[in-house]
Amino acid sequence: MPPNDVTSLLHLNTGETNDVDVIAIGLQEVNSKINKRLKDALFTDQWSELFMDVLSPFHFVLISTVRMQGVILLVFAKYYHLPFLQDIQTDCTRTGLGGYWGNKGGVSVRLSIFGHMVCFLNCHLPAHLEKAEQRKEDFATILHMQQFEGRAASGILDHDLVFWFGDLNFRIESLDIRFVKYAIDSNILSQLWEKDQLNIAKSTWPVLSGFQEGPLNFPPTFKFDVGTNKYDSSAKKRKPAWTDRILWKIKSPSVGLGAGGRRPSRGVLSVSQLCYCSHMEYTVSDHKPVAAIFAVQVSTPPVEIYVADEWSRPEQAVVRYKMSAGFHRSSWDWIGLYRVGAWGLLGLEGVVNNAQHLGVPSELPPTSGCGCMAWTCALPSPGKPWQLAAGFGPASGGSNPAVPSSSCSVGPMGSKAPNSSGAGVQGTAGCVQGSPWCKERELSETRAKAGCR
């Protein structure tokens, strides 16, 4: 059963999630007995229902969910970002019993967030100290097996940003249980990091190259006596370990033209971890919840658009814009206004006739011209029904412009929200926002698009 209160688990009581726009929650070992699965197939499972009830007052809606037996991944987003979340797909890979059983494996949700390809991967890997190589093999299998439709980011590691989390089950090698507990009690956790199997694998195993993780400044999250904060006192006396983890990886910028003639990716510039912690107050499982919050910085768009005056109709709009030094202008360039619906652009409303060039700002990086997709936006006035954004791409249409402006405060937020059977939640919450309008717009607002050919 889920805990009665997950407010602190999702950091909703601290205000840390006020600026967060996407939350991914990973669960493992959720009750998957046949009678429970039949009930969940007919009705929303208890975990999903709980998180929807808790997050909906904060303007979050469930974007996608995927389940493989007891492994569940939920992705939520603020409702006003819905038009700019595209290409949502899910996948799952079984690795239990040689790939025939889904008690172990990985589930994923991938999507385009304002033009950036992001993948959330929730895994439950094999247990026990001696199974480190099996854990690595299973992870490699998951990466190999999971493929998505379309040219953009067909594999997990092809995405601009990957968040990998779950009950990864890596243990602490070489040290006996007495020293491990002494190090925990004495708060000398750094002596345990050096023997952590995942830390060792990151420096020696090529598949994990580029994956990053914040410092483990919280005690090992496994294994506890259920209902207490005491480590395992059973006859087995399992050694404490950081089994529950959250990692991320940024894709290196592409060079030249890729598959399908894709231009170099402008992608994600940096990821900063603002928080990485466990929640000792939850005692309903033998695991402790783990959470993280991130800030993600993305590249500056090649064109920035500003609204000069208040306006309520397209023909009244006065637009000012800046272009990067590398953007190639054309007499065919245009700025059009599109009305935004819940799941995308609803149609062209008009073309801006009064546009004023403000010059080339030196701080903007070079771009590849009209093949590059980008957008920015500004509010005409609080409460007005129109919204302006600019995207550059082929005049014939193509992809919707959707690359955000220069910064975003992202926060993976996850936790191990355990139940009596050991279920846990990890996840990420993130924000990808280019300007203040992201928090204020209504779904019926209009977006401007600039194209070239």
C-alpha positions, 0 to 999 in steps of 0.5 A: 500500500502507498503511504498516506502522505507523499507531500514531503516525498515530492518536496511539495511542502518546501516550495522547491517544486514551484518552478518545476514543470515536469515530474517523473516518478519511478516505482519498483516492486509494486504489488503485481499479484494476479488479482491485484493486476486484474483490478489495476487493469480495470481501474487506476492503480493506487500509486498512480491515483495517489500521485494524480490526486496530490499533484493536480492542485499544483497544475500537474497532469499525467502525461504518460505512464508505463508498467511492467509487472511491479515496475511503473513509471509516471511522467507529469507536467504542468498543463500549460506545457501540453502543446509543447510536449511532443513525440511521447513514446514508451517502452519496456524490457524484461530481464528476469528469467532470461528475459521472459519475466518482468520482475526485473528490467526497465521501463521508459518514457521519451518525449520532446520537451520544447524541442529537446529530446528527453528520456526517463528510464526507470530500472529494477536490476538484479539483487545481491552483492555478487551480481554486479556483472549481471546488473551491468549486462542487464542495463546494456540489454535494456539500452540495446532493446529499447528503440523508439519510432522516428529519426530523432533519438531512436535509442535511449542514448540518442536523446539530448538528455537521459535520466536513469533511476530506480532500484539499481541494486549496486552494493558496497564491495570489500568492506564488512558490515561492521565497518560499513555501519561504523562509517554510517554512524560516524558520517564518514561516507566517503570511505564507502563511496570508493567501494560502491559498485556503481561508482567503480563501474562508471570509471571502468565500464564504457557503457556508463561513460558520460553518466553523472551522479551527485555526491552521496551525502545521505546514508545508504538507503537499503536494507531497513527493518520495515517500520523503523530506521534500523538497518536489517536485523534479521538473520541474513543481516544484509550489508547497507548499500546505496541501491536507489540512485538517480543519474543523468547523461547529456548527449555530446553535440553532433558534428556534421549532418547525421541520419536523415540530414539532421543538423548539429544539435544545439541541445542541452548545455549543462545540468546542475543538481540542486538537491539529492537526498533520501527521506528517512521519515518513510518507513513502510518499506525496507528501502528509503525514498530518494529524490533529486532536483536539477537545473538544466541550461539549454542553448540560446535560440537564433532569434529572440522576439519581443512584443513592443506594445500591447495588442489584442489582434494579430494585425495590431502586433508590433514585433521587435526581434534579435538574430544571432550572428550566424543566422542567414536572413532571407527575403522569404523570412516571415513571422506568423501567429498560431493559436495554441490548443491543448495538444498542439497548434490549431492553425494560422491566425495571421502574419505579423506585418510590423517587425523591427530588427534590433541588431545582432546581439554579440552574446548569441552563438552562431547557428545553422540558419533556417534548418535550425528549429528555435523559439522564444516568446513574450506576453503582449499583456497580462490577461490578453488572449494572444501569445507570441513565439518565434520559430525558424524552419522551412517555410513549408512547415516541417517540425513545430518550432520548439527549442526553448530559450537560454535557461531552464530550472529543471528538477528531477524529483524522485523518491523511493516511496516504498510499500511493505513489499519493497516498492520504491519511487525514484524520479525526476522533475524538471522544468524547461522554460524559456520565458516568464510566459510559460507560467501565465499562458492559457491554452487558447493563446497564440504562438508566432512562427517565423520560417525561411526557405 
